[in-house]
Each structure stands twice: as structure tokens, then as C-alpha cells.
Amino acid sequence: MEGLFPQIRRGYVRVAVERGLDRYPLGLTYALDDDLADVSVGERVIVPLGRGNSLAEGYVVETFPETDSPGTIKHVIRRDDSAPKLPADLLALASWIATYYLASLGPTIAGMLPSAVRRGTGSVTVRLIELADPPLEETRRRPPKQQAVLDVLESLPAGAQPVERRKLAELASLKTCGPIDRLVSAGSLIETRRTAIDAAWRQAAPPESIAPTPTSDQQSVIDSIAEQLDSGFSAHLLRGVTGSGKTEVYMRLIDQVIQKDRIALLLVPEISLTPQTGGRLMSRFPDRRIAVLHSGLTDAQRNQQWAKVANDEVDIIIGARSAVLAPVSHQRLGLVVVDEEHDQSYKQDATPRYHGRDVAVRLAQMAQCPVLLGSATPSIESWANATSRRTYRLHELAERAPGLTIPRVQLVDMAMERKHQKQGTSMAIGPSLEQALEDTLQEGGQALLLLNRRGFASYLACRNRSCGWVLSCDQCDVTMVMHRQHELPRGGFVRCHHCLSEQRVPRACAACGGAMGALGLGTQRIEEALASRYDCLSSGNTLRRIDSDTMRTADDLHTVLDAFGRGDVKVLLGTQMIAKGLDYPGVRLVGVIDADTAIHLPDFRASERTFQLVAQVCGRCGRGNQPGRAIIQTFNPDAPAIRLAAENQYRTFADAELDDRLACGLPPSRRMARVVIQDRDDKRCEAHADSLKDALISIRDQTVEVRGPVECVINRLSGRYRRQIELFAQTPQALHQTLALARSQGLLEVADRVTIDVDPISLM
């Protein structure tokens, strides 16, 4: 040690090392020598770690001149100039996330930064060309290639300019862009350089239009929240029925914020909503600087958009969950909006397991600005904050915007429907939905069909009833799902939707050698049934399926949605992806093929999710000048979640659900954390869980209740057996005190065998 590191010390720093160090979750102290005396907070450095002094990366999160134990401290080795310096505001948010969600600070910071930013991947720029206005007078004759460029531009329809430089060369049959560049130099053409994503947005955005006049209800909400824009932090919940114009409220408030030279942050739950909402923003604010942040961007685009925010070169930020981690200046942030705040996709399923909505609220607190949460079906947690606790201010839009109609919803009892079903017809689509779909297609309308289960068949089983063998995953305690692929033997393959292992469809039952049957429904099976039943539907053309099997990239999804928006696609069939925020006036019918997919899951949020899914998808129709119709197929027509969703009775459902949660001591009446123990050996997993429970009880705050351990709903996942322990407390402070003490004593740091989830939203 003496010979490896310089002994002169010019100060000390706390470094959040990018590794999971549970004993030192907020970082380690290192000394600085003369060459590094000016290292500051936010810089990335290389430090020695552990007994072998292996090199590790980390970020400086604190500097100080003295320390209590200088004799045992190692020195920072060097700066790492390949990564950008992080703003202090971003580090403050990272520190809160790491503390609240009980994650190490270093990996938390690393997880907040897109990999492209850490690598410094270059940005992509698009060069757009258009004719000069007014046209440049030119007396001399132009070269033929230059004249061809001008002829192409002059022949384009109105609104088709500017044109991407290479595309223009292709239209003019040029092998190089030289003639275009010479016309730009001569002043005959104008070149504009934009990022690739800005250019795509502007081409996809609808023409700039006059903003609609807000309704009296919308204006009341706008005025109420606008009064708080200069008054520090405030939290607002906007519950508006689907189609009530929540987006217009967002737009009006964003306009007021940017007029004050401040920044607005808008979060949406899915990549699929980003281009549609982004196009609206671009159309409404064509001269404003807009940054977009989501996982569907290329590496270069992510780096470029992140840098725009870090350099304070934006007026509006829009993105999915990770956009809440943007390096925005807290001093300039004027409003945070979380659209569809109830959506599960806001919750991160890897460490740190943060919830984007809750981080957004904390960000607004730190920036001292308002936060607005919007949804037609708010989460029960947000509803409690707005009603019983009154920490949020509640605003409601009970009517649809002018020109939109409330859809007529029909609840269909499938047990009764099947009694009247014709022999040979699809068992999945009952007579009522079948006839409604036929009428819609004949009238030239479009339809959305929801089945929240992908694949062709839910499971493969022996046809011999006395056998009972079912094909299960050899790594997980779940059945394998069949996926149709006609070119394979026996028509497809089976896949585990948890560990993703695959195998071919077996020839025969492994237990008795009998024939196999494909049972249960999936979107792929429904697609085949629809294509064979309706002559006007063709898979891949007028009928498109949207699920994670078909939509591999964001471009795949955007292509299908664009075709649906143009009317080329008549029926869109998919999982919950189609229930979120889609706004297409041609949709006259929504069909929920099976409303029961989630209601019987062993999770206390099953009813809430069922209500949200059914209500949200029904709200996708009736957005044009034609009335909409929704048909909900269920074997549980009396289930409150399904019946009240069909009746559009959110308040009734939410208040009853809140009462049930209070009676059972479940969130949001109490705070919750889930500790999952996993091991490849079942007995060892059970013993570890039992000992951890005993240790937690011995150190817990007396107000904390410890339940379990019990087997997880899926006991074995990816070859690991799983047990869970649940902790409940009236306050987050008591919960964190117990868990933080357990971590400091080394009870929760057994490599990857223990996982902590604070405020879990899934118990699977």
C-alpha cells in the first residue's frame, strides 16, 4: 500500500462505486493527491477496490477537506473523462432513490445513465433541404443535375418539404449529394440540421393547428393548477373519464410553464404513446425545444437527447419511465406531469426497483414545483392521497370532450353465450361479439380486440383424461405456452414466458404416450380464428396483432399504429398494449375477449388491475363522429371490478376497494416491503428464509409487522426456489429503519439471493 499510492493528501471524496456494496450503500471514502486536488462532485473516477485493489468506476458524490480516519484510506487513481460530469441535482435525486428503495448508490447512478451516455456514443444529425423563399433569381443556366433537384422540390405537394438530403438525392436520381450542397452554397436551397428524432417527429406530427377552446370544466382545472405554478410544491390528481381532454389540460399548463422560461416534464407509460403525444407537442409548440427520452431510441439518439437536457437546451421533456431520471435543472423545472399514472410499467423490475410516478412526486418536491398525476382510473394509492389523506388536490373531468360520445358497453355472460353458440364457431368469440364485429366491418369501421394473453395456446396437455399430464417448464413452476409456427414439425414450439426457454412441441404425452392437445387461448389463436372467419381480414394486412411476440422494436409498433391511423388496418388485436392511451376516431368497436385473465390471480391488486384494464380499453372507442360500442366477455359478470368498469363507476369501485384494503391492513392503508429469498436448493432456501424472518423480528421497529415466509406464487423461477417475507408498517420511516438496520448487519447482502422491493406492485 505504501508504495502503490502517493501519501500526500489534498482532500477527500466519497465515491459511489458502480458495484453493489451493501455494507457501504452510499459509497466509500478516498483521498486525493496533488494531481486530482480539483476533482469535484459529479465527476467519474477510477478507484482501487477490495483487498486486490481491482480497478472500479464510480462517481464523486461528496468532497470534504478532512476525515476521521486518514490512515486507512486509499487514493483515487485517475479521472475517467469518457463519461460526462453529472449535475448535482441528478445526484441528489439518485441519493434519494438509493435510500428509499434500499439500493446501493453507485449502481443506482449507473442505472440512471443510458449506456450510450456512459460510452459517449455520438449523436445523429439529419440534414433537411427545402427551396429558398422567395426563390433566388438565377439568370445563368444551371447544370442538369442541379436543375433536376430543383424540379423535384418544385413538384412536391404542399407540406412535403423539407426533404432529408439523401432522400432528395435519390428522388433526383443522383449518386452523390454534391449538386444539392452547391445549390445550398448558392442560396437556392436552405439546409436545416436537426437530430434524427426531431426530424422524424416533425414529419409525423400533424400540421400546426389552432388549439381547441377548453370546456368550462377543463378551464376550471387549468386555472386551479396554474395558480400553483409559482407557489412551490403541490400535488394534483386529475381523474378524467377517457376522452375527457386530459391531454389538452396538460398542453395548456405546459404552455404557461414555458412562457415563464421554465421546463415542463411529461411522462407517459409506454413507448407506443410517445410518438403520438410527441407529435401533438410538436404540432402545438413547433418553435420550442423538445427532448424525448425512452428505450426505443438508438444509442446515438439517447446520448444526444440526454445531452440536450444536461446542457439546459430544452423547454419540454417527454418520455417513458426513465425520463424522470433526466438531468434536468431543479431550478428551471416548472411542472411535472405523469399521464396514466396508474400504469404498472412505471415500476422498474430491476434494482433499483423505483416507481416512476413516486419518483416524479419526489422530483417535484425537490424542484419546488407542482406535479400533476392524470388517469381515468387512478391507482388506489393516488386515490387515497386525494380523498382520505388529502395530500393531493383532486380535480375531475366527468364528461367527454365535445364531439366525443360515451361508448355503449355491453356485458356478456359467456356461460350463457356458449349455450347459443353454433357448432364449429370459435369458442373464444361469442355470438354477440361476432355479430358486432361483422356489423362494424361492413359499415367501414375499425375494431380493437383485447386478450391479455399471448401465444397460441396456454398449455399442452394429454388428451387422455385419466392421465392428466401437462407440459411444464423444467426451470419454472409454470406451464409452457404454445406458439404457432407452421414451418416447424407439429406446427410450432413451446416457450416459458418467464425464463424464455423453448423446445419443440412433443410428439406425444411423456407420461402415457397418448395424443397431445393444445388448450387455452392466446392472441395468436384468435388471429387465426378471425382470419378464417372474416373474408375482409388478412393477417399482416387488414388484421394486425400487437403483443411482445410481434412488436420486437418501437419501429414495429409505430408502423402498425400508423397503418391503423390511416385506416389500412381494420382490426387491431392485442394484449394490454392496445389499452393504453390510443386515440383513433375510426374505432367503433372494442371487444374484450376475456375479462377474467387477471381477476383470479393471488394478488390483492387483481381486482384493481382488472377494473383498470377493462375501463381503459373500453374508452378507446367513440372518439370520432360515430357512436362507439364495447362488448366485454366474462364468466364473472357479477364481479364488482368487471361490472363497475362496464358501468363506468370508478368512484364506487375505488371507495369499496379502499375500504377492503383498510380492513385487511394492505396498501395504501399501510406501507409494504417485500423481501424475496431465492436459491437453487429448496431446503436451503427455506432455511435461509426462516432465519431471516427471525432476525428481522428481533431487530424490527415494534410497529412493523413481519409476515411469512411463504412460497412465492411461482415457487420456482429460472431454476431458483423462492420464498417471500412481507413487512408492513404505518409509516415508511419505520419500514426503512428495520430494513436499513438489517442491511447494515449483513442480513440482506447474500449476493443475488435476496431481493428487496419497497412498495411492490406485484406479488408474483
Secondary structure, 3 states (H helix, E strand, C coil): CCCCCCCCCCCEEEEEECCCCCCCCCCEEEECCHHHCCCCCCCEEEEEECCCCEEEEEEEEEEECCCCCHHHCCECCEECCCCCCCCHHHHHHHHHHHHHCCCCHHHHHHHHCCHHHHHCCCCCEEEEEEECCCCCCCCCCCCHHHHHHHHHHHHCCCCCCCEEHHHHHHHCCCCCCHHHHHHHHHCCEEEEEEEHHHHHHHHHCCCCCCCCCCCHHHHHHHHHHHCCCCCCCEEEEEEECCCCCHHHHHHHHHHHHHHCCCEEEEECCCCCHHHHHHHHHHHHCCCCCEEEECCCCCHHHHHHHHHHHHCCCCCEEEECHHHHHCCCCCCCEEEEEEECCCCHHHECCCCCCCEHHHHHHHHHHHHCCEEEEEECCCCHHHHHHHCCCCCCEEEEECCCCCCCCCCEEEEEEHHHHHHHCCCCCCCCCCHHHHHHHHHHHHCCCEEEEECCCCCCECEEEECCCCCCCECECCCCCCECEEEECCCCHHHEEEECCCCCCEEECCCCCCCCCCCEEEECCCHHHHHHHHHHHCCCCCECCCEEEECCCCCCCHHHHHHHHHHHHHCCCCEEEECHHHHCCCCCCCEEEEEECCCCCCCCCCCCCHHHHHHHHHHHHHCCCCCCCCCCEEEEEECCCCCHHHHHHHCCCHHHHHHHHHHHHHHHCCCCCCEEEEEEEEECCHHHHHHHHHHHHHHHHHHCCCCCEEEEEEEEEEEEECCEEEEEEEEEECCHHHHHHHHHHHHHCCCCCCCCCEEEEECCCCCC
